[in-house]
């Protein structure tokens, strides 16, 4: 199923991250236009409708049946993702969904079944994959010049200013799905898997609450993941503290050399050769992600990360939470 430009987008959820998505669509006005917006908060909905001129909906179940919507962009709180995905798929709409894809193995099975039955395209909004340094690193890894990948590390930590007054639904496990790890920690998890190039099979994790003690979930996590190709991934993520100066955003070690990056500069060192340095300008990864989503709909190309990758990332996260609870390494279950 493809869509003709301009692709007509229905935005589901108009707060927070929706602003970054709207800015992304504004960069490609000839290829995509936001024709409808749904939000349960009247003030938020009115503000976004005034910005865009889109048709307003108080309920996303009405928006997905709008005949002038080709695809939806889901920017809802985590616990509402599954219902919106399933409703959109049943209505025959293509889907861009913010992370995480959903919250449980049971929800993931419903998502997979709905998307496959409808034959629509679902793209997970894994925006960090659109950093030029990540794309170049993946190209180098896939070329084979590093040989077999032994180790991958990713880091995404910062000092978060959340407090009980401004954290909202993120402070509660029932609506967030956990704590920091399923939220910001989701990014280094999909990046880890993307660079490792394998299927996750086992995870071990330690979760901590160092500073944001009012949260029901953790504010920091360290996770180890073994992949079916033999590589091992390690990630660190936190809302409690900034990463130490000099910490790589990601690194990969293979049998013939290594690469590392702060997110813009990429350094590649093959054994016995001079280091290569690739400098990349920072890009708006949300705009890049949205342009790629629209390109997938126009051409029928498979997105970098579909529901298959989203479910695999969720599998790592669920195994990590179980590992932190039990103190044991846990199998990553396929769902």
C-alpha positions in Angstrom: 0.0 0.0 0.0 1.4 3.4 -1.0 0.1 6.9 -0.6 0.2 9.8 -3.1 1.7 13.2 -2.1 0.9 15.2 -0.2 0.3 12.4 2.4 -2.5 13.4 4.6 -1.6 13.0 8.3 -3.8 12.6 11.3 -2.0 13.6 14.5 -3.1 11.6 17.5 -2.0 13.3 20.7 -1.2 17.0 20.5 0.9 17.8 23.6 4.6 17.5 24.3 6.4 15.6 21.6 3.8 16.5 19.0 5.4 19.9 18.6 8.6 18.3 17.3 6.5 16.2 14.9 4.6 19.2 13.6 7.8 21.0 13.0 9.0 18.1 11.0 6.0 18.1 8.7 6.4 21.8 8.2 9.8 21.1 6.5 8.1 19.1 3.7 4.8 20.9 3.1 4.7 19.6 -0.5 4.9 16.0 0.6 2.8 15.9 3.7 0.1 17.9 5.4 -1.5 17.5 8.8 -5.3 17.4 8.0 -6.7 16.2 11.4 -5.7 16.3 15.1 -7.1 14.4 18.0 -6.6 15.2 21.7 -8.7 14.6 24.8 -7.7 18.0 26.3 -9.8 20.8 24.7 -7.2 23.5 25.3 -4.4 21.5 23.8 -6.5 20.5 20.8 -7.6 24.1 20.2 -4.1 25.4 20.3 -2.8 22.9 17.8 -5.8 23.4 15.5 -5.2 27.1 15.5 -1.5 26.5 14.6 -2.3 24.1 11.7 -5.9 24.6 10.5 -6.5 20.9 10.9 -9.9 19.3 11.7 -10.3 18.7 15.4 -11.3 15.4 17.0 -11.8 14.8 20.8 -11.4 11.1 20.2 -8.9 9.3 18.1 -11.4 6.6 17.2 -13.2 9.2 15.2 -10.1 10.6 13.6 -8.9 7.2 12.2 -12.1 6.9 10.2 -11.7 10.3 8.6 -11.5 9.6 4.8 -9.2 12.5 4.3 -6.5 10.9 6.5 -3.9 8.5 4.9 -1.7 7.9 7.9 -1.6 8.7 11.6 1.2 9.9 13.8 0.7 8.7 17.4 2.1 11.0 20.1 0.1 9.7 23.0 1.2 8.7 26.5 2.7 5.2 26.5 -0.3 3.3 27.8 -2.5 4.5 25.0 -0.3 3.4 22.1 -1.7 0.0 21.6 -5.3 1.0 21.3 -4.5 3.8 18.8 -2.3 1.5 16.7 -5.0 -1.2 16.5 -7.8 1.3 15.7 -5.7 2.9 13.0 -4.7 -0.4 11.4 -8.3 -1.6 11.4 -9.2 1.6 9.6 -6.5 1.0 7.0 -4.3 3.9 8.0 -0.5 3.8 7.9 1.1 4.5 11.3 4.1 6.4 12.7 4.2 5.7 16.5 6.3 7.3 19.1 8.3 5.1 21.5 7.6 2.7 23.1 5.5 0.7 20.6 3.4 -0.6 23.5 3.9 -1.9 27.0 3.4 -5.7 27.3 3.9 -8.9 25.3 0.1 -9.3 25.0 -0.2 -5.8 23.6 2.6 -6.5 21.2 0.8 -9.6 19.9 -2.3 -7.5 19.3 -0.3 -4.8 17.4 1.4 -7.4 15.2 -1.8 -9.1 14.4 -3.6 -5.9 13.6 -0.9 -4.5 11.3 -0.4 -7.7 9.5 -4.1 -8.2 8.9 -4.5 -4.7 7.5 -1.4 -4.7 5.4 -0.5 -1.2 6.5 3.0 0.3 7.1 4.0 0.9 10.7 7.1 2.8 11.4 8.5 3.1 15.0 9.7 6.6 15.7 13.2 5.7 16.5 14.6 9.1 15.7 18.2 8.6 16.8 18.7 6.1 13.9 18.6 9.2 11.7 21.7 10.8 13.2 24.2 10.9 10.3 26.9 9.4 12.5 24.6 6.4 13.3 23.8 5.9 9.6 27.5 6.0 8.7 28.4 3.6 11.5 25.8 1.2 10.3 27.1 1.4 6.8 30.6 0.6 8.0 29.5 -2.3 10.2 27.4 -3.8 7.4 30.3 -3.5 4.9 32.2 -6.0 7.0 35.3 -4.0 7.5 35.1 -4.5 11.3 34.5 -8.2 10.9 32.3 -9.9 13.5 30.9 -7.5 16.0 32.0 -8.4 19.5 30.7 -5.5 21.7 28.4 -2.6 21.4 27.9 0.2 24.0 25.4 3.0 24.1 24.8 5.8 26.6 21.9 8.3 27.0 22.0 10.1 30.3 21.1 13.6 31.5 20.1 15.5 34.6 16.4 15.7 34.3 14.5 18.6 35.9 11.3 16.6 36.4 9.5 17.1 39.8 6.2 15.9 41.2 4.5 19.0 39.8 5.5 18.6 36.1 6.1 14.9 35.6 2.5 13.9 35.1 1.8 10.4 33.7 5.5 9.6 33.5 5.7 9.3 37.3 3.3 6.3 37.3 4.2 2.8 36.2 0.7 2.0 35.0 0.8 4.8 32.4 4.5 4.9 31.6 5.2 1.2 31.7 8.1 1.5 34.2 10.4 4.4 34.7 13.3 6.1 32.9 14.4 2.9 31.1 11.3 2.4 29.0 11.2 6.2 28.3 14.6 7.8 27.5 16.3 4.4 28.0 14.3 3.1 25.0 16.6 5.1 22.7 20.0 3.5 23.6 18.2 0.1 23.5 17.0 0.4 19.9 20.4 1.9 19.0 22.2 -1.0 20.7 20.2 -3.5 18.7 20.5 -1.6 15.4 24.3 -1.6 15.7 24.7 -5.1 17.0 22.8 -6.4 14.0 21.4 -9.5 15.7 18.3 -10.7 17.5 18.3 -10.2 21.3 18.2 -13.4 23.2 19.1 -12.7 26.9 19.3 -9.6 29.1 20.7 -8.8 32.6 19.9 -5.4 34.3 20.3 -3.3 37.4 17.9 -0.5 38.0 18.4 2.3 40.4 16.6 5.4 41.8 19.3 7.8 42.7 17.5 11.2 42.8 13.9 11.2 41.4 12.5 9.4 44.4 8.9 10.5 43.8 8.8 8.3 40.8 7.2 4.8 40.9 9.9 3.5 38.5 13.6 3.8 38.3 15.5 6.9 37.3 18.6 5.0 36.0 19.5 1.6 34.4 22.4 -0.4 33.3 21.6 -3.3 30.9 23.6 -6.1 29.3 22.2 -7.8 26.2 23.4 -10.9 24.3 22.4 -11.2 20.7 22.1 -14.3 18.6 25.1 -13.4 16.4 27.4 -13.6 19.5 27.7 -9.9 20.1 27.1 -8.4 23.6 25.6 -5.0 24.2 25.9 -2.8 27.2 23.9 0.4 27.8 23.8 3.1 30.5 20.9 5.5 30.8 19.7 7.9 33.4 17.6 10.9 34.4 19.6 11.3 37.6 22.9 12.5 36.2 24.8 13.7 33.1 27.1 11.3 31.4 30.8 11.9 32.4 32.7 14.1 30.0 34.2 12.1 27.1 31.6 9.4 27.3 30.8 8.0 23.9 27.2 8.1 22.7 27.9 4.8 21.1 30.8 2.5 20.3 31.3 -0.8 18.5 34.3 -3.2 18.7 34.7 -5.9 16.1 37.4 -8.5 15.2 39.2 -6.1 12.9 38.8 -2.7 14.6 36.4 -0.4 16.3 34.3 2.8 15.9 33.0 5.3 18.4 31.0 8.5 18.3 29.8 11.4 20.5 26.8 11.6 18.2 28.3 13.8 15.5 32.0 12.9 15.1 32.6 9.3 14.2 36.0 7.7 14.7 37.0 4.5 13.0 40.1 2.6 13.9 41.0 -0.6 12.0 43.9 -2.6 13.4 47.2 -1.5 11.8 45.7 1.5 10.1 45.4 5.2 10.8 42.3 6.4 12.5 39.6 7.8 10.2 37.5 10.7 11.4 34.1 11.5 9.9 32.5 14.8 10.9 28.8 15.2 10.7 26.6 18.3 11.1 23.8 17.9 13.6 20.4 17.4 12.1 16.8 17.6 13.3 16.3 13.8 13.7 12.5 14.2 14.1 12.3 16.0 10.7 14.6 13.3 9.1 12.5 10.6 10.6 9.2 12.1 9.4 10.6 12.7 5.9 11.7 9.0 5.8 8.2 7.9 6.9 6.6 9.9 4.1 9.1 8.4 1.6 8.2 4.9 2.8 4.5 5.6 2.2 5.2 7.1 -1.3 7.5 4.3 -2.5 6.4 1.2 -0.5 9.9 0.9 1.0 10.2 -0.9 4.3 10.9 1.5 7.3 14.2 1.0 9.1 12.3 -0.1 12.2 8.8 -1.6 11.8 6.6 -3.3 14.4 9.1 -6.2 14.3 11.9 -4.1 15.6 9.6 -2.3 18.0 8.5 -5.6 19.5 12.2 -6.8 19.8 13.1 -3.6 21.6 10.2 -4.1 24.0 11.3 -7.7 24.5 14.7 -6.4 25.7 13.0 -3.9 28.1 10.6 -6.4 29.6 13.5 -8.9 30.1 15.6 -6.2 31.7 12.8 -5.3 34.1 12.4 -9.0 35.1 16.1 -9.3 35.5 16.3 -6.3 37.8 13.5 -7.9 39.8 15.0 -11.3 40.1 18.7 -10.6 40.0 19.1 -13.2 37.2 19.8 -13.0 33.4 16.4 -13.4 31.6 15.6 -14.8 28.2 14.2 -12.2 25.7 11.0 -13.7 24.7 9.8 -13.4 21.1 6.3 -11.9 20.9 
